[in-house]
Amino acid sequence: MVGVQYSQHAADKPVEGVCGIRRISPPLGADLLPTPIRGRTVKVPFDDLYAGDLRRHGDELIALCRCAQHPLVREMFDVETLCRAVREARLGMGDAYSWGRMNSSVALVAWLERLIAGP
């Protein structure tokens, strides 16, 4: 897969992208990004940030899954397997695909819990 490259004069240069050649104009979206992101010169590896937040909030996510009251949670998920996936992700085990599946599952549990909690 070919990535998109940015330069100071990107609008003037065609760039090879995933969907073919297209022109990139960074100033168009410049106001959409917060200043710390827009001005950064080094990208921090996301995996480290993600695992750090899981270490910090993993117990809360596990408690959410175990205490879920919505009946669909137990029908759709093996709760202990989901809790094990959270624990493993906290340790940095797995990859982006396994973390994505775990994220989606925990997000669905949280969404279902909000449905029964009401507005």
C-alpha positions as CSV (number, residue, x, y, z in Angstrom):
1,M,0.0,0.0,0.0
2,V,1.3,3.4,-0.9
3,G,1.0,6.2,1.6
4,V,0.4,9.8,1.1
5,Q,3.3,12.2,1.4
6,Y,3.1,15.8,2.5
7,S,5.4,18.6,1.7
8,Q,5.4,22.4,1.9
9,H,4.4,22.5,-1.8
10,A,2.1,19.5,-1.8
11,A,-0.7,21.3,-3.6
12,D,1.7,21.8,-6.5
13,K,2.8,18.2,-6.8
14,P,0.9,15.1,-7.7
15,V,1.3,12.5,-5.0
16,E,0.9,8.7,-5.3
17,G,-1.9,7.7,-2.9
18,V,-3.9,4.6,-2.2
19,C,-6.5,5.4,-4.8
20,G,-4.0,6.6,-7.4
21,I,-2.6,10.1,-8.1
22,R,-4.2,13.0,-6.3
23,R,-3.2,16.4,-5.2
24,I,-2.8,17.2,-1.5
25,S,-3.4,20.6,0.0
26,P,-2.6,20.6,3.7
27,P,-3.8,24.2,4.3
28,L,-7.4,23.1,3.6
29,G,-7.6,21.0,6.8
30,A,-5.1,23.0,8.9
31,D,-7.8,24.5,11.1
32,L,-9.3,21.1,11.8
33,L,-6.4,19.8,13.9
34,P,-5.4,21.1,17.3
35,T,-2.1,23.0,17.4
36,P,-0.2,20.3,19.3
37,I,-1.0,17.8,16.6
38,R,-0.7,20.2,13.6
39,G,2.7,21.4,14.8
40,R,4.3,18.2,15.9
41,T,7.5,17.1,14.3
42,V,7.7,13.6,15.7
43,K,4.9,11.0,15.8
44,V,4.7,9.1,19.1
45,P,4.0,5.4,18.6
46,F,0.3,4.9,19.3
47,D,0.8,1.4,20.7
48,D,2.6,2.8,23.7
49,L,0.0,5.4,24.4
50,Y,-2.8,2.9,23.9
51,A,-1.2,0.3,26.3
52,G,-0.6,3.0,28.9
53,D,-4.2,4.0,28.9
54,L,-5.3,0.4,29.1
55,R,-3.0,-0.1,32.1
56,R,-4.5,3.0,33.7
57,H,-8.2,2.2,32.9
58,G,-8.2,-1.6,32.3
59,D,-9.7,-2.4,35.7
60,E,-12.6,-0.1,34.9
61,L,-13.2,-1.8,31.5
62,I,-13.1,-5.2,33.1
63,A,-15.6,-4.2,35.8
64,L,-17.9,-2.7,33.1
65,C,-17.9,-6.0,31.2
66,R,-18.4,-8.1,34.3
67,C,-21.2,-5.9,35.8
68,A,-23.1,-5.3,32.5
69,Q,-26.8,-5.6,33.0
70,H,-28.0,-5.5,29.4
71,P,-29.2,-9.1,28.5
72,L,-27.5,-8.9,25.1
73,V,-24.1,-8.6,26.6
74,R,-24.1,-12.2,27.9
75,E,-25.7,-13.5,24.7
76,M,-23.2,-11.9,22.4
77,F,-20.0,-12.2,24.4
78,D,-18.2,-14.7,26.6
79,V,-17.5,-12.0,29.2
80,E,-14.5,-13.8,30.8
81,T,-12.9,-14.1,27.3
82,L,-13.5,-10.4,26.8
83,C,-12.0,-9.6,30.2
84,R,-8.9,-11.8,29.3
85,A,-8.5,-9.8,26.1
86,V,-8.5,-6.5,28.0
87,R,-5.9,-7.9,30.4
88,E,-3.7,-9.1,27.6
89,A,-4.0,-5.8,25.8
90,R,-3.0,-4.1,29.0
91,L,0.3,-6.0,28.9
92,G,0.8,-5.0,25.2
93,M,0.1,-8.5,24.0
94,G,-1.7,-8.9,20.6
95,D,-1.7,-6.6,17.6
96,A,-3.8,-3.8,16.2
97,Y,-6.4,-6.3,14.8
98,S,-6.9,-8.0,18.2
99,W,-7.0,-4.7,20.0
100,G,-9.5,-3.4,17.4
101,R,-11.8,-6.4,18.0
102,M,-11.5,-5.9,21.8
103,N,-12.2,-2.1,21.4
104,S,-15.3,-2.7,19.4
105,S,-16.6,-5.3,21.8
106,V,-16.0,-3.1,24.9
107,A,-17.5,-0.1,23.1
108,L,-20.6,-2.2,22.3
109,V,-20.9,-3.2,26.0
110,A,-20.6,0.4,27.1
111,W,-23.2,1.5,24.5
112,L,-25.7,-1.2,25.6
113,E,-25.2,-0.2,29.2
114,R,-26.0,3.4,28.3
115,L,-29.2,2.3,26.6
116,I,-30.6,0.7,29.8
117,A,-29.2,3.6,32.0
118,G,-31.4,6.1,30.1
119,P,-30.7,9.7,29.3
